[in-house]
């Protein structure tokens, strides 16, 4: 399964995108602001938190690229969620529910962008995404 997140609006405080599954539109997304980051991070390569000066902690979207996705248990959300692997500058990136960029901390929030700067119907959208993903085998996400 291939997920594609196309960022369609990059604002100073948040980013709106569209998530497709195998080429078909599925939902809207909300992320933190896109910032210019170095291609690699010496800290996260070693499993440590990023200390790069360009990254604003909990306020920066992940870099564009292609990432492996698996279903992993989130201690914070107490459930299985899609987890993105080997994201430069980030540890623990998930796809989950929320409504504003304050709910993101770098993660991808799914829902319907019916209000400027927010997504709605996020819990229902996440449930539908999880049903489509199933056991999470052979999934990638490309972020454009």
TORPA-4810 file (N, C-alpha, C, O; in nm, 3 decimals):
<nodes>
NODE_1_0.085_-0.118_0.000_0.000_0.000_0.000_0.089_0.124_0.000_0.187_0.132_0.075_X
NODE_2_0.054_0.220_-0.085_0.131_0.344_-0.090_0.041_0.461_-0.050_-0.061_0.487_-0.112_X
NODE_3_0.083_0.529_0.056_0.018_0.653_0.098_0.098_0.767_0.038_0.221_0.764_0.035_X
NODE_4_0.028_0.869_-0.009_0.093_0.989_-0.061_0.032_1.110_0.007_-0.090_1.130_0.002_X
NODE_5_0.115_1.191_0.070_0.069_1.315_0.131_0.121_1.430_0.047_0.242_1.453_0.040_X
NODE_6_0.030_1.502_-0.016_0.065_1.618_-0.098_0.032_1.743_-0.018_-0.085_1.770_0.012_X
NODE_7_0.134_1.820_0.016_0.112_1.943_0.092_0.061_2.050_-0.003_0.127_2.083_-0.102_X
NODE_8_-0.056_2.105_0.027_-0.119_2.202_-0.063_-0.119_2.344_-0.009_-0.138_2.439_-0.085_X
NODE_9_-0.097_2.361_0.122_-0.085_2.495_0.181_0.019_2.489_0.291_0.008_2.411_0.385_X
NODE_10_0.121_2.574_0.278_0.228_2.582_0.378_0.224_2.720_0.442_0.276_2.817_0.386_X
NODE_11_0.162_2.728_0.558_0.152_2.854_0.629_0.261_2.869_0.734_0.341_2.777_0.754_X
NODE_12_0.266_2.984_0.800_0.370_3.007_0.902_0.350_2.923_1.029_0.446_2.901_1.103_X
NODE_13_0.227_2.876_1.053_0.199_2.801_1.176_0.149_2.660_1.153_0.150_2.579_1.246_X
NODE_14_0.105_2.628_1.032_0.051_2.496_1.003_0.060_2.467_0.855_0.082_2.556_0.773_X
NODE_15_0.042_2.338_0.821_0.046_2.291_0.683_-0.077_2.205_0.657_-0.109_2.117_0.737_X
NODE_16_-0.144_2.229_0.547_-0.260_2.148_0.506_-0.218_2.061_0.388_-0.148_2.107_0.297_X
NODE_17_-0.261_1.937_0.390_-0.230_1.846_0.280_-0.346_1.756_0.245_-0.452_1.762_0.307_X
NODE_18_-0.324_1.674_0.146_-0.422_1.575_0.105_-0.353_1.439_0.104_-0.246_1.423_0.046_X
NODE_19_-0.416_1.341_0.169_-0.362_1.206_0.177_-0.435_1.117_0.078_-0.558_1.110_0.077_X
NODE_20_-0.358_1.048_-0.005_-0.413_0.952_-0.101_-0.365_0.813_-0.063_-0.257_0.795_-0.007_X
NODE_21_-0.450_0.714_-0.094_-0.415_0.574_-0.075_-0.413_0.509_-0.212_-0.515_0.506_-0.281_X
NODE_22_-0.297_0.459_-0.252_-0.279_0.397_-0.383_-0.334_0.485_-0.496_-0.398_0.436_-0.589_X
NODE_23_-0.307_0.616_-0.484_-0.342_0.711_-0.589_-0.480_0.773_-0.580_-0.512_0.862_-0.659_X
NODE_24_-0.564_0.727_-0.486_-0.700_0.781_-0.473_-0.709_0.868_-0.347_-0.664_0.828_-0.239_X
NODE_25_-0.766_0.988_-0.362_-0.782_1.079_-0.247_-0.854_1.007_-0.133_-0.954_0.939_-0.155_X
NODE_26_-0.802_1.025_-0.011_-0.865_0.966_0.107_-0.914_1.073_0.204_-1.030_1.070_0.246_X
NODE_27_-0.826_1.168_0.241_-0.866_1.269_0.340_-0.769_1.388_0.334_-0.674_1.390_0.257_X
NODE_28_-0.799_1.485_0.419_-0.709_1.599_0.436_-0.616_1.572_0.554_-0.644_1.486_0.638_X
NODE_29_-0.507_1.646_0.560_-0.412_1.633_0.671_-0.377_1.770_0.727_-0.392_1.873_0.661_X
NODE_30_-0.329_1.768_0.849_-0.281_1.888_0.916_-0.148_1.855_0.980_-0.134_1.753_1.049_X
NODE_31_-0.050_1.942_0.958_0.083_1.925_1.017_0.130_2.060_1.070_0.066_2.163_1.049_X
NODE_32_0.242_2.057_1.140_0.307_2.181_1.181_0.364_2.251_1.058_0.354_2.200_0.946_X
NODE_33_0.424_2.366_1.079_0.483_2.444_0.969_0.603_2.371_0.909_0.681_2.309_0.981_X
NODE_34_0.616_2.380_0.777_0.732_2.325_0.708_0.848_2.423_0.725_0.833_2.543_0.699_X
NODE_35_0.962_2.371_0.768_1.081_2.454_0.786_1.196_2.390_0.709_1.196_2.269_0.685_X
NODE_36_1.293_2.469_0.671_1.410_2.419_0.600_1.505_2.353_0.700_1.560_2.420_0.788_X
NODE_37_1.523_2.222_0.687_1.608_2.145_0.777_1.725_2.085_0.699_1.712_2.060_0.580_X
NODE_38_1.838_2.062_0.764_1.948_1.992_0.698_1.902_1.853_0.652_1.809_1.798_0.711_X
NODE_39_1.965_1.796_0.550_1.921_1.664_0.498_1.929_1.551_0.601_1.847_1.459_0.598_X
NODE_40_2.026_1.558_0.691_2.039_1.455_0.794_2.054_1.519_0.930_2.082_1.639_0.942_X
NODE_41_2.035_1.437_1.034_2.050_1.485_1.171_2.138_1.387_1.246_2.103_1.270_1.259_X
NODE_42_2.254_1.433_1.296_2.342_1.340_1.368_2.281_1.286_1.496_2.316_1.177_1.541_X
NODE_43_2.190_1.361_1.556_2.128_1.318_1.682_2.029_1.205_1.661_2.040_1.100_1.726_X
NODE_44_1.932_1.224_1.571_1.828_1.122_1.554_1.882_0.994_1.490_1.824_0.887_1.508_X
NODE_45_1.992_1.003_1.415_2.055_0.883_1.362_2.102_0.791_1.475_2.114_0.670_1.457_X
NODE_46_2.127_0.849_1.590_2.172_0.772_1.707_2.060_0.750_1.808_2.085_0.705_1.920_X
NODE_47_1.935_0.783_1.770_1.821_0.763_1.859_1.803_0.870_1.964_1.733_0.849_2.063_X
NODE_48_1.866_0.986_1.945_1.856_1.098_2.039_1.770_1.210_1.980_1.752_1.217_1.859_X
NODE_49_1.718_1.295_2.065_1.638_1.410_2.020_1.723_1.505_1.938_1.840_1.527_1.968_X
NODE_50_1.662_1.562_1.836_1.730_1.657_1.747_1.764_1.786_1.820_1.683_1.841_1.895_X
NODE_51_1.887_1.833_1.796_1.931_1.960_1.852_1.965_2.061_1.743_2.027_2.164_1.770_X
NODE_52_1.925_2.031_1.618_1.955_2.122_1.507_1.883_2.255_1.529_1.766_2.257_1.566_X
NODE_53_1.954_2.365_1.505_1.898_2.497_1.534_1.780_2.533_1.444_1.697_2.616_1.481_X
NODE_54_1.771_2.471_1.325_1.662_2.503_1.231_1.527_2.445_1.275_1.422_2.494_1.232_X
NODE_55_1.529_2.343_1.358_1.405_2.279_1.401_1.348_2.349_1.523_1.418_2.375_1.620_X
NODE_56_1.219_2.381_1.515_1.148_2.437_1.630_1.071_2.321_1.693_0.978_2.268_1.632_X
NODE_57_1.110_2.282_1.813_1.053_2.166_1.880_0.900_2.177_1.891_0.848_2.280_1.934_X
NODE_58_0.831_2.073_1.851_0.684_2.057_1.848_0.614_2.155_1.753_0.491_2.167_1.757_X
NODE_59_0.689_2.223_1.668_0.630_2.322_1.577_0.682_2.306_1.434_0.670_2.399_1.354_X
NODE_60_0.740_2.191_1.401_0.802_2.170_1.271_0.749_2.043_1.207_0.745_1.937_1.270_X
NODE_61_0.708_2.054_1.080_0.663_1.937_1.003_0.783_1.852_0.964_0.895_1.902_0.952_X
NODE_62_0.759_1.724_0.943_0.868_1.634_0.902_0.911_1.666_0.759_0.833_1.721_0.681_X
NODE_63_1.035_1.632_0.724_1.084_1.661_0.589_1.010_1.578_0.483_0.965_1.466_0.509_X
NODE_64_0.998_1.635_0.364_0.945_1.559_0.251_1.034_1.439_0.227_1.155_1.444_0.253_X
NODE_65_0.975_1.331_0.179_1.052_1.210_0.154_0.960_1.089_0.157_0.839_1.102_0.168_X
NODE_66_1.019_0.972_0.146_0.944_0.847_0.149_0.987_0.768_0.272_1.106_0.750_0.297_X
NODE_67_0.889_0.722_0.348_0.915_0.654_0.475_0.836_0.523_0.483_0.724_0.513_0.433_X
NODE_68_0.897_0.426_0.548_0.829_0.301_0.577_0.729_0.327_0.690_0.758_0.403_0.783_X
NODE_69_0.612_0.262_0.683_0.508_0.276_0.784_0.474_0.138_0.839_0.451_0.044_0.763_X
NODE_70_0.470_0.127_0.971_0.422_0.005_1.036_0.322_0.044_1.144_0.315_0.159_1.185_X
NODE_71_0.246_-0.053_1.189_0.154_-0.030_1.299_0.229_-0.057_1.429_0.282_-0.166_1.449_X
NODE_72_0.234_0.044_1.517_0.306_0.032_1.644_0.218_0.082_1.757_0.133_0.170_1.738_X
NODE_73_0.238_0.026_1.876_0.161_0.071_1.993_0.216_0.205_2.041_0.336_0.220_2.062_X
NODE_74_0.126_0.301_2.060_0.163_0.432_2.112_0.131_0.436_2.261_0.015_0.423_2.299_X
NODE_75_0.232_0.454_2.346_0.204_0.467_2.490_0.116_0.588_2.521_0.033_0.584_2.612_X
NODE_76_0.135_0.696_2.444_0.056_0.817_2.468_-0.092_0.796_2.434_-0.180_0.836_2.510_X
NODE_77_-0.119_0.734_2.318_-0.257_0.717_2.274_-0.315_0.581_2.315_-0.434_0.557_2.298_X
NODE_78_-0.230_0.492_2.368_-0.271_0.361_2.417_-0.343_0.277_2.312_-0.445_0.214_2.340_X
NODE_79_-0.287_0.278_2.191_-0.345_0.201_2.080_-0.244_0.187_1.968_-0.141_0.255_1.967_X
NODE_80_-0.273_0.098_1.874_-0.190_0.084_1.755_-0.217_0.200_1.661_-0.332_0.234_1.633_X
NODE_81_-0.109_0.260_1.612_-0.121_0.371_1.516_-0.012_0.356_1.410_0.090_0.291_1.434_X
NODE_82_-0.033_0.416_1.292_0.071_0.414_1.189_0.193_0.494_1.235_0.181_0.609_1.276_X
NODE_83_0.311_0.430_1.228_0.437_0.487_1.275_0.531_0.501_1.155_0.550_0.405_1.080_X
NODE_84_0.589_0.619_1.137_0.683_0.644_1.027_0.825_0.621_1.076_0.866_0.673_1.179_X
NODE_85_0.900_0.541_1.000_1.036_0.502_1.038_1.142_0.591_0.973_1.127_0.637_0.860_X
NODE_86_1.250_0.612_1.048_1.372_0.678_0.998_1.346_0.817_0.940_1.394_0.851_0.832_X
NODE_87_1.269_0.897_1.014_1.242_1.035_0.973_1.353_1.123_1.029_1.368_1.133_1.151_X
NODE_88_1.433_1.189_0.941_1.541_1.275_0.991_1.487_1.384_1.083_1.385_1.446_1.053_X
NODE_89_1.555_1.408_1.193_1.523_1.513_1.291_1.408_1.478_1.384_1.374_1.559_1.471_X
NODE_90_1.347_1.360_1.370_1.228_1.326_1.448_1.236_1.184_1.502_1.293_1.095_1.440_X
NODE_91_1.177_1.166_1.619_1.159_1.035_1.680_1.010_1.020_1.712_0.950_1.113_1.765_X
NODE_92_0.951_0.906_1.681_0.814_0.879_1.722_0.707_0.947_1.639_0.606_0.991_1.695_X
NODE_93_0.724_0.958_1.510_0.623_1.023_1.424_0.510_0.926_1.394_0.532_0.815_1.347_X
NODE_94_0.388_0.971_1.424_0.267_0.890_1.405_0.169_0.961_1.311_0.181_1.080_1.286_X
NODE_95_0.074_0.885_1.262_-0.047_0.941_1.200_-0.156_0.921_1.304_-0.182_0.808_1.346_X
NODE_96_-0.222_1.030_1.345_-0.323_1.018_1.451_-0.429_1.126_1.437_-0.426_1.207_1.343_X
NODE_97_-0.523_1.127_1.531_-0.633_1.223_1.531_-0.592_1.350_1.604_-0.500_1.349_1.686_X
NODE_98_-0.660_1.457_1.574_-0.640_1.587_1.637_-0.718_1.690_1.557_-0.786_1.656_1.461_X
NODE_99_-0.708_1.815_1.597_-0.784_1.919_1.527_-0.702_2.039_1.484_-0.736_2.106_1.386_X
NODE_100_-0.594_2.068_1.558_-0.513_2.185_1.525_-0.365_2.146_1.522_-0.329_2.035_1.562_X
NODE_101_-0.280_2.237_1.476_-0.137_2.211_1.473_-0.082_2.190_1.613_0.021_2.125_1.630_X
NODE_102_-0.148_2.244_1.715_-0.105_2.223_1.853_-0.113_2.075_1.892_-0.045_2.032_1.985_X
NODE_103_-0.197_1.998_1.823_-0.213_1.855_1.851_-0.109_1.770_1.778_-0.104_1.649_1.798_X
NODE_104_-0.025_1.832_1.695_0.061_1.757_1.605_0.197_1.719_1.661_0.232_1.601_1.660_X
NODE_105_0.275_1.813_1.711_0.414_1.790_1.756_0.497_1.717_1.650_0.578_1.631_1.683_X
NODE_106_0.475_1.752_1.524_0.548_1.690_1.413_0.473_1.578_1.345_0.506_1.541_1.233_X
NODE_107_0.373_1.522_1.412_0.297_1.410_1.356_0.199_1.458_1.248_0.180_1.578_1.228_X
NODE_108_0.139_1.361_1.179_0.041_1.389_1.074_-0.098_1.364_1.131_-0.126_1.255_1.181_X
NODE_109_-0.183_1.465_1.124_-0.321_1.454_1.172_-0.412_1.438_1.051_-0.398_1.511_0.953_X
NODE_110_-0.505_1.343_1.059_-0.598_1.319_0.949_-0.736_1.372_0.984_-0.774_1.376_1.102_X
NODE_111_-0.813_1.411_0.882_-0.948_1.462_0.902_-0.999_1.529_0.777_-0.956_1.498_0.665_X
NODE_112_-1.091_1.622_0.797_-1.150_1.700_0.687_-1.123_1.848_0.713_-1.160_1.900_0.818_X
NODE_113_-1.059_1.915_0.618_-1.024_2.056_0.632_-1.142_2.143_0.591_-1.151_2.188_0.477_X
NODE_114_-1.233_2.164_0.685_-1.353_2.245_0.660_-1.344_2.383_0.724_-1.425_2.471_0.695_X
NODE_115_-1.245_2.400_0.813_-1.224_2.526_0.882_-1.077_2.565_0.864_-0.988_2.480_0.876_X
NODE_116_-1.053_2.691_0.834_-0.916_2.738_0.810_-0.825_2.701_0.927_-0.854_2.734_1.042_X
NODE_117_-0.713_2.632_0.895_-0.614_2.598_0.995_-0.646_2.479_1.084_-0.576_2.453_1.181_X
NODE_118_-0.753_2.406_1.051_-0.795_2.293_1.134_-0.842_2.177_1.047_-0.867_2.193_0.927_X
NODE_119_-0.853_2.061_1.110_-0.926_1.949_1.049_-1.034_1.906_1.146_-1.019_1.917_1.268_X
NODE_120_-1.143_1.858_1.091_-1.256_1.808_1.170_-1.279_1.662_1.133_-1.218_1.610_1.040_X
NODE_121_-1.368_1.597_1.207_-1.402_1.456_1.183_-1.278_1.368_1.190_-1.268_1.267_1.119_X
NODE_122_-1.185_1.405_1.274_-1.056_1.338_1.279_-1.065_1.196_1.335_-1.003_1.105_1.280_X
NODE_123_-1.139_1.175_1.441_-1.150_1.041_1.499_-1.211_0.943_1.398_-1.162_0.832_1.382_X
NODE_124_-1.318_0.984_1.332_-1.383_0.898_1.232_-1.290_0.871_1.114_-1.285_0.759_1.063_X
NODE_125_-1.217_0.973_1.071_-1.123_0.956_0.959_-1.011_0.860_0.998_-0.972_0.775_0.918_X
NODE_126_-0.960_0.874_1.120_-0.855_0.784_1.165_-0.906_0.640_1.171_-0.836_0.548_1.130_X
NODE_127_-1.028_0.619_1.222_-1.084_0.483_1.227_-1.092_0.422_1.088_-1.060_0.305_1.069_X
NODE_128_-1.135_0.501_0.990_-1.144_0.452_0.852_-1.005_0.421_0.795_-0.987_0.320_0.726_X
NODE_129_-0.908_0.507_0.825_-0.771_0.482_0.778_-0.717_0.353_0.839_-0.657_0.272_0.767_X
NODE_130_-0.736_0.333_0.968_-0.687_0.212_1.034_-0.752_0.087_0.976_-0.687_-0.016_0.962_X
NODE_131_-0.880_0.096_0.942_-0.948_-0.018_0.880_-0.886_-0.050_0.744_-0.871_-0.167_0.709_X
NODE_132_-0.852_0.052_0.669_-0.791_0.030_0.536_-0.649_-0.024_0.548_-0.607_-0.108_0.467_X
NODE_133_-0.575_0.024_0.646_-0.437_-0.020_0.664_-0.430_-0.165_0.713_-0.341_-0.240_0.672_X
NODE_134_-0.522_-0.203_0.798_-0.522_-0.339_0.850_-0.400_-0.367_0.936_-0.374_-0.293_1.030_X
NODE_135_-0.326_-0.473_0.904_-0.211_-0.512_0.987_-0.086_-0.429_0.958_0.015_-0.445_1.027_X
NODE_136_-0.092_-0.342_0.859_0.019_-0.250_0.834_0.138_-0.308_0.762_0.249_-0.258_0.778_X
NODE_137_0.119_-0.410_0.684_0.232_-0.470_0.612_0.254_-0.400_0.479_0.159_-0.364_0.409_X
NODE_138_0.382_-0.382_0.444_0.421_-0.326_0.314_0.357_-0.191_0.284_0.297_-0.172_0.178_X
NODE_139_0.370_-0.098_0.378_0.314_0.036_0.361_0.429_0.137_0.356_0.523_0.130_0.435_X
NODE_140_0.419_0.230_0.262_0.509_0.344_0.258_0.425_0.470_0.249_0.310_0.467_0.205_X
NODE_141_0.484_0.580_0.290_0.421_0.711_0.272_0.523_0.800_0.203_0.638_0.810_0.247_X
NODE_142_0.480_0.865_0.097_0.563_0.964_0.029_0.504_1.100_0.059_0.385_1.124_0.037_X
NODE_143_0.587_1.189_0.110_0.543_1.324_0.145_0.604_1.419_0.043_0.726_1.427_0.029_X
NODE_144_0.517_1.490_-0.026_0.558_1.582_-0.132_0.541_1.727_-0.089_0.571_1.818_-0.166_X
</nodes>
